[in-house]
Amino acid sequence: MSIRLKNWTDNNPSLEKRRKTFYNMSKTMKYIHSKGYCVKTFNPNEIKIINENKLSPIQYNTLVKPKPHEADAMKQEDIYNLAFLQIGIYAGMTNVLRDEFLKENFKEFEVFLHEDDIPYYKGVITRNAHVYYSDYIDTKNERDISKLREEAGANNKVASFQKTKSTQTGRAMVDKETKKLYSPIEKQEAAYVSFLILPIAMIILGIILGFITLFD
């Protein structure tokens, strides 16, 4: 059963469920970016969690295809906007939080965040870091795993269990459900390529025929 992000957060889910959902939102956004699209709106009423039990896949209702020279800037803006939305949700201020106020008073918002995530949000909001939250979590997990291996030994069962547990969310987000949800943008890309191939082929054919006629 799907649920709008706003309604889901109004039910006051646990901090860990929020973190998992925000990880999934970031992972999905990164996937959208890899297909050449960006997210037009981060309104929590226009974002859905398709399966509330799994907290995924995440549906952004409105996507846009940026012009090539605008793509990097728009992706960076998406990363910032998603971090801004997430902090607003943590603080219960999605409707009233303002950009400059958050930047100038970030320290006051740290109390709402998981302590492990403070460096990430601080980097994005106050230093314009352009890092996906999902990448931040994955990197941190890998570092924790490496540290655990050093302490417990590479063949220790505890270390192996922790690795499986910490990467579980990442594996869940590369499943067919997310790809299926966003398959229309892939089909649109394929149609766009097909649309270009025909006129280009006709131009090339015309050039070839012209040369044949010229030297006939």
HELIX and SHEET records of a PDB file:
HELIX    1   1 LEU A    5  ASP A   10  1                                   6    
HELIX    2   2 LEU A   15  SER A   34  1                                  20    
HELIX    3   3 PRO A   44  GLU A   46  5                                   3    
HELIX    4   4 PRO A   68  GLU A   70  5                                   3    
HELIX    5   5 ALA A   71  ALA A   91  1                                  21    
HELIX    6   6 ASP A   99  GLU A  104  1                                   6    
HELIX    7   7 PHE A  106  PHE A  109  1                                   4    
HELIX    8   8 GLU A  110  PHE A  112  5                                   3    
HELIX    9   9 GLU A  115  ASP A  117  5                                   3    
HELIX   10  10 ILE A  118  ARG A  127  1                                  10    
HELIX   11  11 TYR A  133  ALA A  152  1                                  20    
HELIX   12  12 LYS A  157  SER A  166  1                                  10    
HELIX   13  13 GLN A  168  ALA A  172  1                                   5    
HELIX   14  14 LYS A  176  LEU A  181  1                                   6    
HELIX   15  15 SER A  183  LEU A  214  1                                  32    
SHEET    1   A 3 ILE A   3  ARG A   4  0                                        
SHEET    2   A 3 ILE A  47  ILE A  49 -1                                        
SHEET    3   A 3 ILE A  58  TYR A  60 -1                                        
SHEET    1   B 2 CYS A  38  VAL A  39  0                                        
SHEET    2   B 2 LEU A  63  VAL A  64 -1                                        
END                                                                             
